[in-house]
Amino acid sequence: MEGLDTEKIYDIIVLGGGPTAIGCAIYAARFALDVLVIGKVFGGLIATTHIVENYPGITSTSGQGLMEMFKEHMNSLRIPYISDEIRSVEKVNEHFILHSFFQKFKAKSVVFATGSERKKLGIPGEEEFTGRGVSYCATCDGPFYRDKEVCVIGGSDSAAKEALFLSQNVNKVYIIYRGEEIRAEPINKKRVEDNEKIEIIYKTNIAEIKGDNKVKSVIFDNGKEFEIDGVFIEVGSNPNSDLAKKIGIKTNEKDEIIINRKSETNIPGIFAAGDVADAPFKQAITGVAEGVIAAYSAFDYIKEITSPTILE
Ligand SMILES: Cc1cc2nc3c(=O)[nH]c(=O)nc-3n(C[C@H](O)[C@H](O)[C@H](O)COP(=O)(O)OP(=O)(O)OC[C@H]3O[C@@H](n4cnc5c(N)ncnc54)[C@H](O)[C@@H]3O)c2cc1C
């Protein structure tokens, strides 16, 4: 980014480009902290969904649209944003050094808002056909399946929303779910049930994805072969916490960063928030709230480490 001073020690560096990171940065800037946001991809996971109807104050928008508003707010406060991937973090004296491939950045405090990556099924054919009939994003790839038949694997609210989006383009969507009832928000569950193009196949896993140069069928765990043109996998996500773990940040059994109500981790000066952290319910609004708390806690932390009594 033009004009960026990489020798400078920022008060706070926020890692991530999703709602949590931007919410955190907006509050940090308003606390008059010197803040820098570094994100691999701006927008985060929410930018991949076609519709968001539960963000207070905004009746209905796309995930991309929501993040455009976040960007505008961030820009209005002149918060610097760098597109880069941080690959390591180390503590040197009283501050942290963050390294990407080509650059390094220094900060007094760091917030991990690194979100999560989509989980894979780990079955034969999944990797081979990724991009050739296997997808993890209906909004991105759905339009390629006009008038085709596709399936969505999973039973969460996200899976229901993916199926609803796909139904706008395709002839038929099968939701394939290992459970007995999908776990969607009641409003989305009803929309799925009322949608003639969507059919749910319960108590079924897929064991293999088959095709030639593109997907042709899936094999169910009962051995049945089921012809299909596209497979959309929506079976949850894994937190992006490896970087944090490498510097000794504690995680739980799901690899989520353990935080307290102040968004503090076990390492003073390092905070975490959003999908990468250990709250059971993960949404844009909950991530933003944790990010905002992280900004406030970082503000307190910086005050403490730079107070004259400590420096004496
Ligand atoms: C299909 C679907 C529909 C959804 N619908 C809704 C909805 O309607 N309403 C709602 O509130 N929520 C919804 N969610 C959930 C919502 O997307 C997440 O809760 C939210 O995006 C979490 O935000 P986050 O900023 O914590 O993480 P993310 O959005 O995952 O962002 C993480 C960011 O960190 C960056 N990053 C990761 N590692 C590094 C690194 N090493 N260096 C630099 N940057 C890094 C990534 O590039 C990314 O920008 C939906 C999710 C899905 C999958």
The ligand as a Gaussian input file, in Angstrom:
#p B3LYP/6-31G(d) Opt

LIG

0 1
 C      -23.033000     -19.929000       3.312000
 C      -22.896000     -19.074000       4.534000
 C      -23.902000     -18.163000       4.849000
 C      -23.787000     -17.347000       5.984000
 N      -24.788000     -16.469000       6.254000
 C      -24.685000     -15.620000       7.304000
 C      -25.696000     -14.647000       7.560000
 O      -26.708000     -14.575000       6.867000
 N      -25.528000     -13.817000       8.623000
 C      -24.422000     -13.868000       9.418000
 O      -24.296000     -13.039000      10.324000
 N      -23.461000     -14.782000       9.203000
 C      -23.561000     -15.668000       8.185000
 N      -22.590000     -16.620000       7.974000
 C      -21.462000     -16.703000       8.932000
 C      -20.455000     -15.605000       8.672000
 O      -20.013000     -15.706000       7.335000
 C      -19.253000     -15.701000       9.625000
 O      -19.697000     -15.854000      10.949000
 C      -18.394000     -14.459000       9.519000
 O      -17.937000     -14.287000       8.190000
 C      -17.181000     -14.539000      10.455000
 O      -16.395000     -13.415000      10.259000
 P      -14.840000     -13.389000      10.627000
 O      -14.371000     -12.028000      10.222000
 O      -14.647000     -13.817000      12.031000
 O      -14.158000     -14.498000       9.728000
 P      -14.108000     -14.612000       8.126000
 O      -15.289000     -13.962000       7.529000
 O      -13.843000     -16.039000       7.828000
 O      -12.831000     -13.735000       7.734000
 C      -11.539000     -14.165000       8.061000
 C      -10.548000     -13.318000       7.284000
 O       -9.214000     -13.602000       7.732000
 C       -8.354000     -13.666000       6.603000
 N       -7.174000     -14.444000       7.000000
 C       -7.113000     -15.735000       7.409000
 N       -5.822000     -16.067000       7.696000
 C       -5.071000     -14.950000       7.466000
 C       -3.673000     -14.668000       7.572000
 N       -2.797000     -15.584000       7.984000
 N       -3.231000     -13.419000       7.237000
 C       -4.118000     -12.476000       6.830000
 N       -5.447000     -12.699000       6.707000
 C       -5.916000     -13.921000       7.028000
 C       -9.215000     -14.299000       5.528000
 O       -8.722000     -14.034000       4.231000
 C      -10.549000     -13.557000       5.787000
 O      -10.556000     -12.309000       5.148000
 C      -22.653000     -17.447000       6.849000
 C      -21.639000     -18.373000       6.532000
 C      -21.765000     -19.176000       5.389000
 C      -20.675000     -20.161000       5.077000

